[in-house]
Amino acid sequence: MSESTLASKNRKRRKSSFREMLESVLIALFLFLLIRTFVVQAFRIPSPSMEETLLIGDFLFINKIEYGPQVPFTNYRLPGLRAPRQGDIIVFRYPGSGENGEPAVDYIKRCVAVGGQIVEIKGKELFVDGTLQLEPYVIHTSNINDPIRDNFGPLEVPEGHLFMMGDNRDNSADSRFWGTLPMDNVRGRAFVRYFSWEDNGRLWDKIQKKKVRWERILTPII
């Protein structure tokens, strides 16, 4: 076999290997985007509004199949397994964000009422359809009774909307301030922490090694 023939075969072999590698990368990228869009998505807790349930530095997975994933660039949602209900912790697009070329901002809160239910807050206590809600996960960090934050309603949640509140009730920008959440804005339900580390945003914490919260890894979110 001549040297030119051997060199030609080697070039073809390299091109074939490169093509196979490129195809593998493209397939992996396609599957990643498909899963992220329609099945599960990662999310990181950026604020203390859901403490003590969720802490800054918690990393979560969001179930998109449960409520039905939204088809990208449309308002159409594929059929889901069930509708959101009271107690679900949901990641959603903050109302008004993602419009007019602005970036979409994702929030995470707990659903306390769904369409058709009546929400009322009296002196920090939540009532739904006139019944006081027992919420062992809720914390209050202020003794001040704020007329807007701690006394609200009554308000009937429109059909196709949700009323969202943070578990850290005195430090949460939620439906008490910006209104009910349209279902079109829902991303999915947070269901598990896959990682967690201490991160309060201070410069020293960025310099030193972060402490992993081993006890929170792979724990369900309720």
N, C-alpha and C positions, 0 to 999 in steps of 0.2 A: 504493500500500500504506500502510495507516494505521500510525501510530507504535506502537500497542498490538500490532498483528500482527507488526511487525518486532521489537519487544522480546521477544515470545513466541518467535519463531523463534531469536533470539539465545540465550535461556535454554535452549531445547531443544538448540541446538548446543553450548553449554557443558556441559550435562548429558551429552550424548553423548560429548564429548571426555573428560570426567572419568571416565565409565564405561569408555571404552576404555583410558585410562591405568591405572585400577584393575584392570581385567582383565589388562593386560600385567604389572603388578606382581605380581598373584596367581599368574599362570602362571609368571613367573620364579622366584618364591619356591617354588612347588611343584616346579619342575624342580631348583632348588638342593637342596631337602630330599631329593628322590628320588636325585639323584646322590650326595649326602653319605651317605645311608643305605645305598645298594646298590652304589655304584661306586667312589668315591674320597673320601678324607677328608684334611684337612690336620692336621699335628701339629708341635709345636715341641719341641726338645730342651731340657729344663729342668735336667738334672743331668749330671755328668761320668762316669756309670757306663758309657758306651759309647765313651769316648775310646780311641784316637785316631780310630776309625772315624766317630763322630758327636760333634760338639762342641756345647757350649752356644751357642745362637744359630743353630743349623741349623734350617731349616724344611723339612718333608718332606711328600710325598704318600704315602698308604697305599692299596694296591690291595686292595679288598674282594671283588672278583669271584673272584680266584684261589682262595681257600679256600671261597668261598661266603658271601655276606652273611647276617647274622643278621636275622631278621624282628623289628622293634621290639616290645618288651614280651612277647616269647616266648622260649623256648629252642630254637626251630626255626631251622635254618640251611639256606638254599637250596643246591642242588647247586653245587659249585665245580669249577674246572678241575683241581685237584690238591690233595693233602693237604700240610701243612707238612712240611719235611724239614730235615735237619741243615744248618746254615749260614744258614738264613733269618733275617732280622732282622724281628721281629714286634712290633707294638703290641697290647697286651692290657689288659684290665681287671684291676687288681690283685686277687687273690683275697680275698674278704671285703668289698671296697668295693662300693658301690652297693646294699647290702642294708640292710634295716631303716630305710629313709629316708635313709641316709648317701649322700653324693655318690660317684659312681664316679671312681676315680683310674686314669688310664692310665699304664702303664709301657712301656718299649721295651727288649728284650733280644734276644740271639741264641739261636736254638734249637740246642742241642748234642746232643739225643737225642730220639727219638720213642717212642711206646708199644711195649713189648716189648724195648727195648734196655736194656743194663745200664750204668749210669754209676758211675765211680769216680774219685776225685781223690787222687793221691799226691804230696805235696810240691809242690803247685801245678800238677802235670801232669795233664791230663785223659785218661782212658781210656774208650772206649766199646766195649762187647763185648770188653774185654780188649786193645784196640788203642790205642796212644798216638796222640792226635790232633795233627796238625801245624796250628798256629793262628798264622799270621804276623801276624794282626791284633790279637792279645792283647798287653796290656802289664801289667807288675807294677811297683808303686811302693813295695813294702815288702819288706825282706829277712827279716822275721819270719815264721816258719812257724806259722800259727795252726791249732790242732787241729780247728776246725770249718770255717773258711774254706778252708784249704789241704789238708785231708785229709777225704775224704767217701766214704761208701758202703762196699761196692758196693750199689747200689739199682737194682732193675728198674723202669723207668718204666711205670705202668699204661697199658693200652690207652685211647685217647681222651685222653691227657695228653701234655704236652711238658715237657722239662727245659730251663729257660731260664737263661742266664748272661750277665753283662755282659762286654764286651771289656776293660774296665778292672777286672780280676779282683779286685784288692785293695780296690776302692771300689765294690762293687756289691751291693745287696740283691736277691738272686735266689733260684733254687730251692734253693740250698744252705741257705737260712735259712727260707723259707716253704713249701717243698714243690713238687711238680709242678703244672703249669698245666693246668686242664681246657680242652678245645677250646671249650667254651661261652664262655670268657672272651676268646677271640681276636677282635681287631678286623680285622686284615689285615696284609699284608706291606708294609714300607717299601721303596720302590723308587727314589725319586729325590729329590734336594734341589732345591727350586725357589728357595730364597733362603738366605743365610747372612750374619750379621754378628757381630762380636766383642761378647760380652756376658757378663761374669763376675759380674754382679749388684752390683758396687760402686757406691756413690753417685756417685763422680766419673764413672763410665762412663754413668750415667743422665743426668748433666748435660751432658757433652760429646757431640759428634756421634759416633755409633757408626761403626766402620770396616767397610765391606762387604767380605766375603771373595769377591771376584769369581771366584776360581779354583774355588770350590766350587759355584757356581750351576749348576743343570741338570746335575749329575753323578749317575751311578747309584750306588746304595747296595749294596755287596757285603761 
